[in-house]
Amino acid sequence: MAPKVVFFDMDGVTVDTAVEWRTVERTEILPAITEESIPQAEIRARSITDTYEFLADAEEYTLTVSRTEFLEQYDRWAEEIYRNRAGLLDGYRELLENVRNRGIAVGLVSASPRRWVELVLDRFELGDEFDVVLGDDDIDGESKPSPIPYLRAAESVGIDPANAIAVEDSHHGVESAVRAGMACIALRGDGNRESDLSAADLIVDDATSLRETLEARLSG
């Protein structure tokens, strides 16, 4: 049976910011908040609040900034990345149109704060394209890799998670969708070449393959 809703992640799927964020974290943010070397794989795809809590609780890391300063570091770079550096996934508008023309709902589910999501929606004029949009602070509960974000998204559109497909690009994002009971397509890109995406139902290597795979799935 064809799915009734397709949910897209934001960073690395809707917009190609994965490399930008990894570079900024490695060269600017992480050196400014701790003296230790933090493997980026440990924090990738976590919400920034979850990232702070994770690092604050970890015995092997010592944060040198307050929670407020930590969040301000990320916010400052978010403005630069989403307003000036982010690019929309190749063929993304056509992909959304093809899904919607089949009578299938579309959602955006991100672990980023809602204010960052709004930067993307405004810049690329995507505000009217989705049936549901959820950022980290729209969700009452844990962020990815918890299943809660995708369960809330499915509930918002009134569709059983078993009738949904999620498109993700990170280990935590894939885990979130799979734990929610959804099929998941993982998109490889320059920012996640070494990420473990094996829990996804399918892994595709580019935007063209994603479009073709989705069209096949949506055809039932």
N, C-alpha and C positions, 0 to 999 in steps of 0.2 A: 504494500500500500504506500502511495506517495505521502511524504510528510505534509503537515499542515502549517508549519512555521519553520523559518530558517533564522537562526540567531548568529550574528557576526560579532566577534571580538573587535576592539578598536585598534590598539597599537599592534602593528605587524600584520594586520588583516585589512581593516578599513583604510588605515593610513600607514605608510611605510616608515615608521619612526623607530623601529627596533634597533637599528644600527646607531641612530642618533642618540637614543637613550643609553645604550651600552657604552658609547664613547664618552658621553657627558658624565655618566656615573663613574667610570673608571678614571677619568682625568681631572674631573672637577668636584663632584659631589662627595664621593667616598673619601678622598684624601682630606676633605674639609671637615668630616664628621667623626673620624676615628683614625688612630695611628696604626691600626693593624690592616693587613691586606684581606679584604672580604671577597670571597669567590662570588661573582655575579650570579652564578647559577642558583645560589641559595636564596636570592631575593627576587629573581626575575618573575614577573607577572603577579607578585604580591601587591596589594594596595600599599600606598605609602604609609598609612597608619599601621598596617600589619607589619610592614618592613621595620618601622621604628620599634614596635613591640618586640619583634623577633630579635633585633640587634641588641636592644636594651636588656633582654632576658638571657642572651647568650653569654656564657662565662668566658668564651675566648675573645670577645670583642669589648672594647671600652669606648663608648661614645663620648666625644669631647664637646658636644653641643646639647642644648635643651631640646625638648620635643618641638617647641615652637620654632626654634632655629632650624631644626632638621626639616620640618615641613616647608619653611620659607625657602630653603635651598632648592627643593624640588619645584616649588611653585614658580620661582624665578626662572628656572630653566624651561619649565612647561610653557611659559609665555613665548619664549624664543623658539622652541621646537615647533609648537603647534601653529604659531602665527607666521613663521618664516621658513621653516625647514621641512615640515611635513609635506608629503605628496600623497595624493589619493591613489589607491591600488589601481593598476591599469584595468580599464574596462569596468570599474566598480559601478558607475551609474547604470550602465547597460545591464550589468548583472542584477542589480536591484530591480530594474524595470522588468527583466525577464521573469524573475521570481513573482513579482506582484501581478503580472499579466496572467499568471496561472491561477490567480485567486488564493495565493499562499501568503500568509502573514510574514512580516519581516521585523526583526528586532536587533537592537545594538546592546550588548551586555559587556561592560568594561569594569575592570578593577580600578580604574583611574577615578579620581574625584569628579563629581558632576561638573564642576567649573571647568575642568580640562575637557570633558566631553563636549561642553557647550562651545568651547573654542573651535573644536573640529567641526561641529554642526554649523556654526556661523560662517567659518571661513569657506567651507565647501558647499554651503547652502543645502544642507541635508536635513534640516529640521522637520520637513514634512514627509520624509521618505520612510519613516519607521512607525510601526504600530506600537512599539514600546521601546523606550530608551532607559537603561539603568546604569548609573555610575555607582561607585563604591558607597557613597553616603546616601543613596536612595534605598539601600538594603538594610533591613533590621536583622543583622546577624553577621556571621563571618564572610569574608570575601573568598575568592578563588585561592586555594583549591577546594574549598568547601563547595558542596552542590547547591548551597542556598541561592546564589545569584541566578543560576539557571532555573531553579525551581520557582523562584519569584517571577522570573520573566515569563515562564510558561503559564503560571497562574494569572498573570496580568492579561494575557491574551485568551485565557480560557481554554487552553489546549493541553492535553496530556503530554508530559515530557517524552513518552514513548513515540509520539508522533512529531518529534522535532529533530532538526539537524542543527548542530553548532559548528561554526567554522572558527578554529583556534590556531594559535601558532606557538604555544608554550606548553611545557610539561604540566604546570599548574592549571592552565586553562583547559587542557584536554581532560585532566583528572576531574575538574569541576563538572564538565559536561557529562562525562561518562558516569560519574557518581550520581548525577541527576537522572540517569536513565535515558539519555539522549544518544543518538548516533553522532559521531564527531568526525569531521574532516579536518586534518591538520595541514596547514600551509607552510612549506619550507621557504626560507628566504635567507638573505645574507646575515640576518641577525640571529638565526637559530640553527645554524648548520650542525652544531654539536648537541642540540637539545634532544632529550629522549621523548619522542612523540609516539612511541610504539603502542600506547594504549588507545590511540585513535583507530577508527574503523578503516580509514584510508589516509594516506599521506600523499599530497600533491606538491609539485616542485615550482609551480608558477601560476600566475593569474589565469592564463589560458587553460591550463589543466584543471584549475578550480572550477572555472565556468563549465567546462565540458563534463566534469564529474557531477556537478550540481544538476545540470540539465538532465543527465542520465538518471539520477536519483529522483528528480521531481517528475520524471515521466512514468515512474512506478515500475 
